[in-house]
């Protein structure tokens, strides 16, 4: 066979292979190959920048002004620009000032960069492949072969590299690195070089004059370290090449690249995947001061439907501000359900906080513009938004910046408490009572009281948690959602496993079918939660479960806000994990708003699914604290005891709670019971009254079915009431003379005999 024939056969085989690959994966790669053909000439024409940076001798390097400790207004200004000031970089011989220019993250952490854009020289094993080299990615508890916490090279030498393909011309400005997420090993890179290329074959190393720049890496595995390039570099590919690593570990990295994609009208792939919002909202990260100002602006724009109040203070004294959105703010209206969204119980999970700030702006503006959907929500629902449960923790994360706060900085309260899991464990109380067959006679299946030890001053309870409990007890919430971060999933109770010592176990509530619907209503309307092509954030593929999971099936957690809300109040509470990135860059907020906007609205509307009504006595008066039971569901609810209204007079209130409210007796006897469509046998009972049952039907339309009850007093309760009135003494009735004489004559006859 001649050389020409051999060459022809090789080309034919390669062509057949390419055709086969195109047929297997045409749906995913067609756009990519299209833009490759369209822009190849443009890539070839671009010359990589190699502008040298003048070296500054180390001895004469002046101290940067921004290294001086600041306070007051200047410190607040620095907080607003946190994450934008470049670090200084050493090349081993001298120092230089990098250009003060920084692009946003390209999206390794947010999954905008997909697995096929990440490559590496070698890989230790699949679970430590290049696709795992993403900033803040978390390993599984047991670190199996599929989901480990970094890219790790197959060999430990300076020839290894980690590569990102931007798929278009990009202005690279910086690199952020971490070590490996692991409970069992210590692996991180202490220094590295950076190289760029237009064709992935010819590479240029970032230099400072005539020397390659050696960037300082990590000193431990969790705290991110950012390095800004001495001058922005325009290219398509970028590589990070480790030069040294922890002496007792291996070459392992988690990476984020800072880069600005250059305009490219021919890049069809990019244009197809862009998400653009038309809502004119304030898309930025808000400090505590900015948050208060924004809430004030919303209140001034919509004074007739909004009211700002606070439910208490944080450990450091910051007020926990909430905003109410209703057509009659400040008052509980009989027959109108109460809904709540909370966010920021983990201070570094910032996306939920910003989503609630965007939501209050959106609802105000849409209400003013006459949006019928928003008007109906506002007029038929009393909505409460609490955007920052843990403002102390948020301020810590905000000061570090979106890319440098890491996975845990600011998560806990200032005294080190995880607020979301700081509630009393009522699950154990209920399950022990059920095992002893004390329910429902000795122990109720609902409104389980808080243990005395938890109420003591010595208990390890955050002040923020106590404020939340007081708030939850004062307002008759029907449905609630707390926004979390770091995953894409909706979780529902129970969050604690029933079997002791088991870390994962399906533990459903009696209302499991209702909770599953509520969770699905959010996940199914989210742009990414149920997307089968969505890459897992860390180790769990929740898309196969429709983006929802029972909390205990994921990981057990005692004392969660969800379980407490279900067992101590009437409110059904769920957790929405709204993004892989806990603290996304400001540039990501418009897209994240689009991802979650419809879900936030749809979930609120679910508060009108089920039955509602009033329990009255024979005289038509509402009965507080009456029990509503649904046949076949071993979980009851109760009618309202006191309505919370705004204090409007100067008279001493019955009880003033944070925010300037007072409890005014308003025993309307109203209730709401979330149920899926169907026909139910419902019973109403109250202490001192009889019981009444009736059939109540829930339709498929988004409207609560009315199911009222009238119950009468029992004879025993009437007798007890009369005896209480007379201090439990025998009732002496007035007697006539004949009645008094009859016993005397009888006594005389008995005496004579």
Secondary structure, DSSP 8 states (H G I E B T S, - for coil): --HHHHHHHHHHHHHHHHHHHHHHSHHHHHHHHHHHHHHHHHHHH----------EEGGG----GGGS---HHHHHHHHHTTT-S---EE-SSEEE---S----B-STTTT-S-GGGEEES--SSGGGSGGG-BTT----TT--SS--BSEE-SS-STT--EEEEEEEEEEEEEEEEE--B-SS----EEEEEEEEESSSSS-EE-EETTEE--EE--SSSSS-EEEEEEEEEEEEEEEEEEEEE-TTS--EEEEEEEEEE---TT-HHHHHH----------S---HHHHHHHHHHHHHHTTTTEEEEEEEE-TTS-EEEEEEE-TTTTB--TT-EEEEEEE-SSTT-HHHHHHHHHHHHHHHHHHHTT-HHHHHHHHHEEEEEE--S-HHHHHHHHHH-TTTSTTTTT-S-TTS--GGG-S--HHHHHHHHHHTT-TTTTS-SSS----HHHHSTTS---HHHHHHHHHHHHS-EEEEEEEE-SEEEEEES--S-SSTT-SS-----TTHHHHHHHHHHHHTTSSSTT-TT---SSS--GGGGTTEEEHHHH---TT-HHHHHHHHSS-EEEEEEEES-TT--GGGHHHHHHHHHHHHHHHHHGGGSEEEEEEE-TTS-B-TT-EEEETTEEEEEE--S-EEEE--SSS--S-EETTTEEEE-----EEEEE--SEEEEEEEE-TTB-EEEEEEEE-SSSS-EE--EE--B-HHHHHHHHHHHTTT--------HHHHHHHHHHHHHHHH-
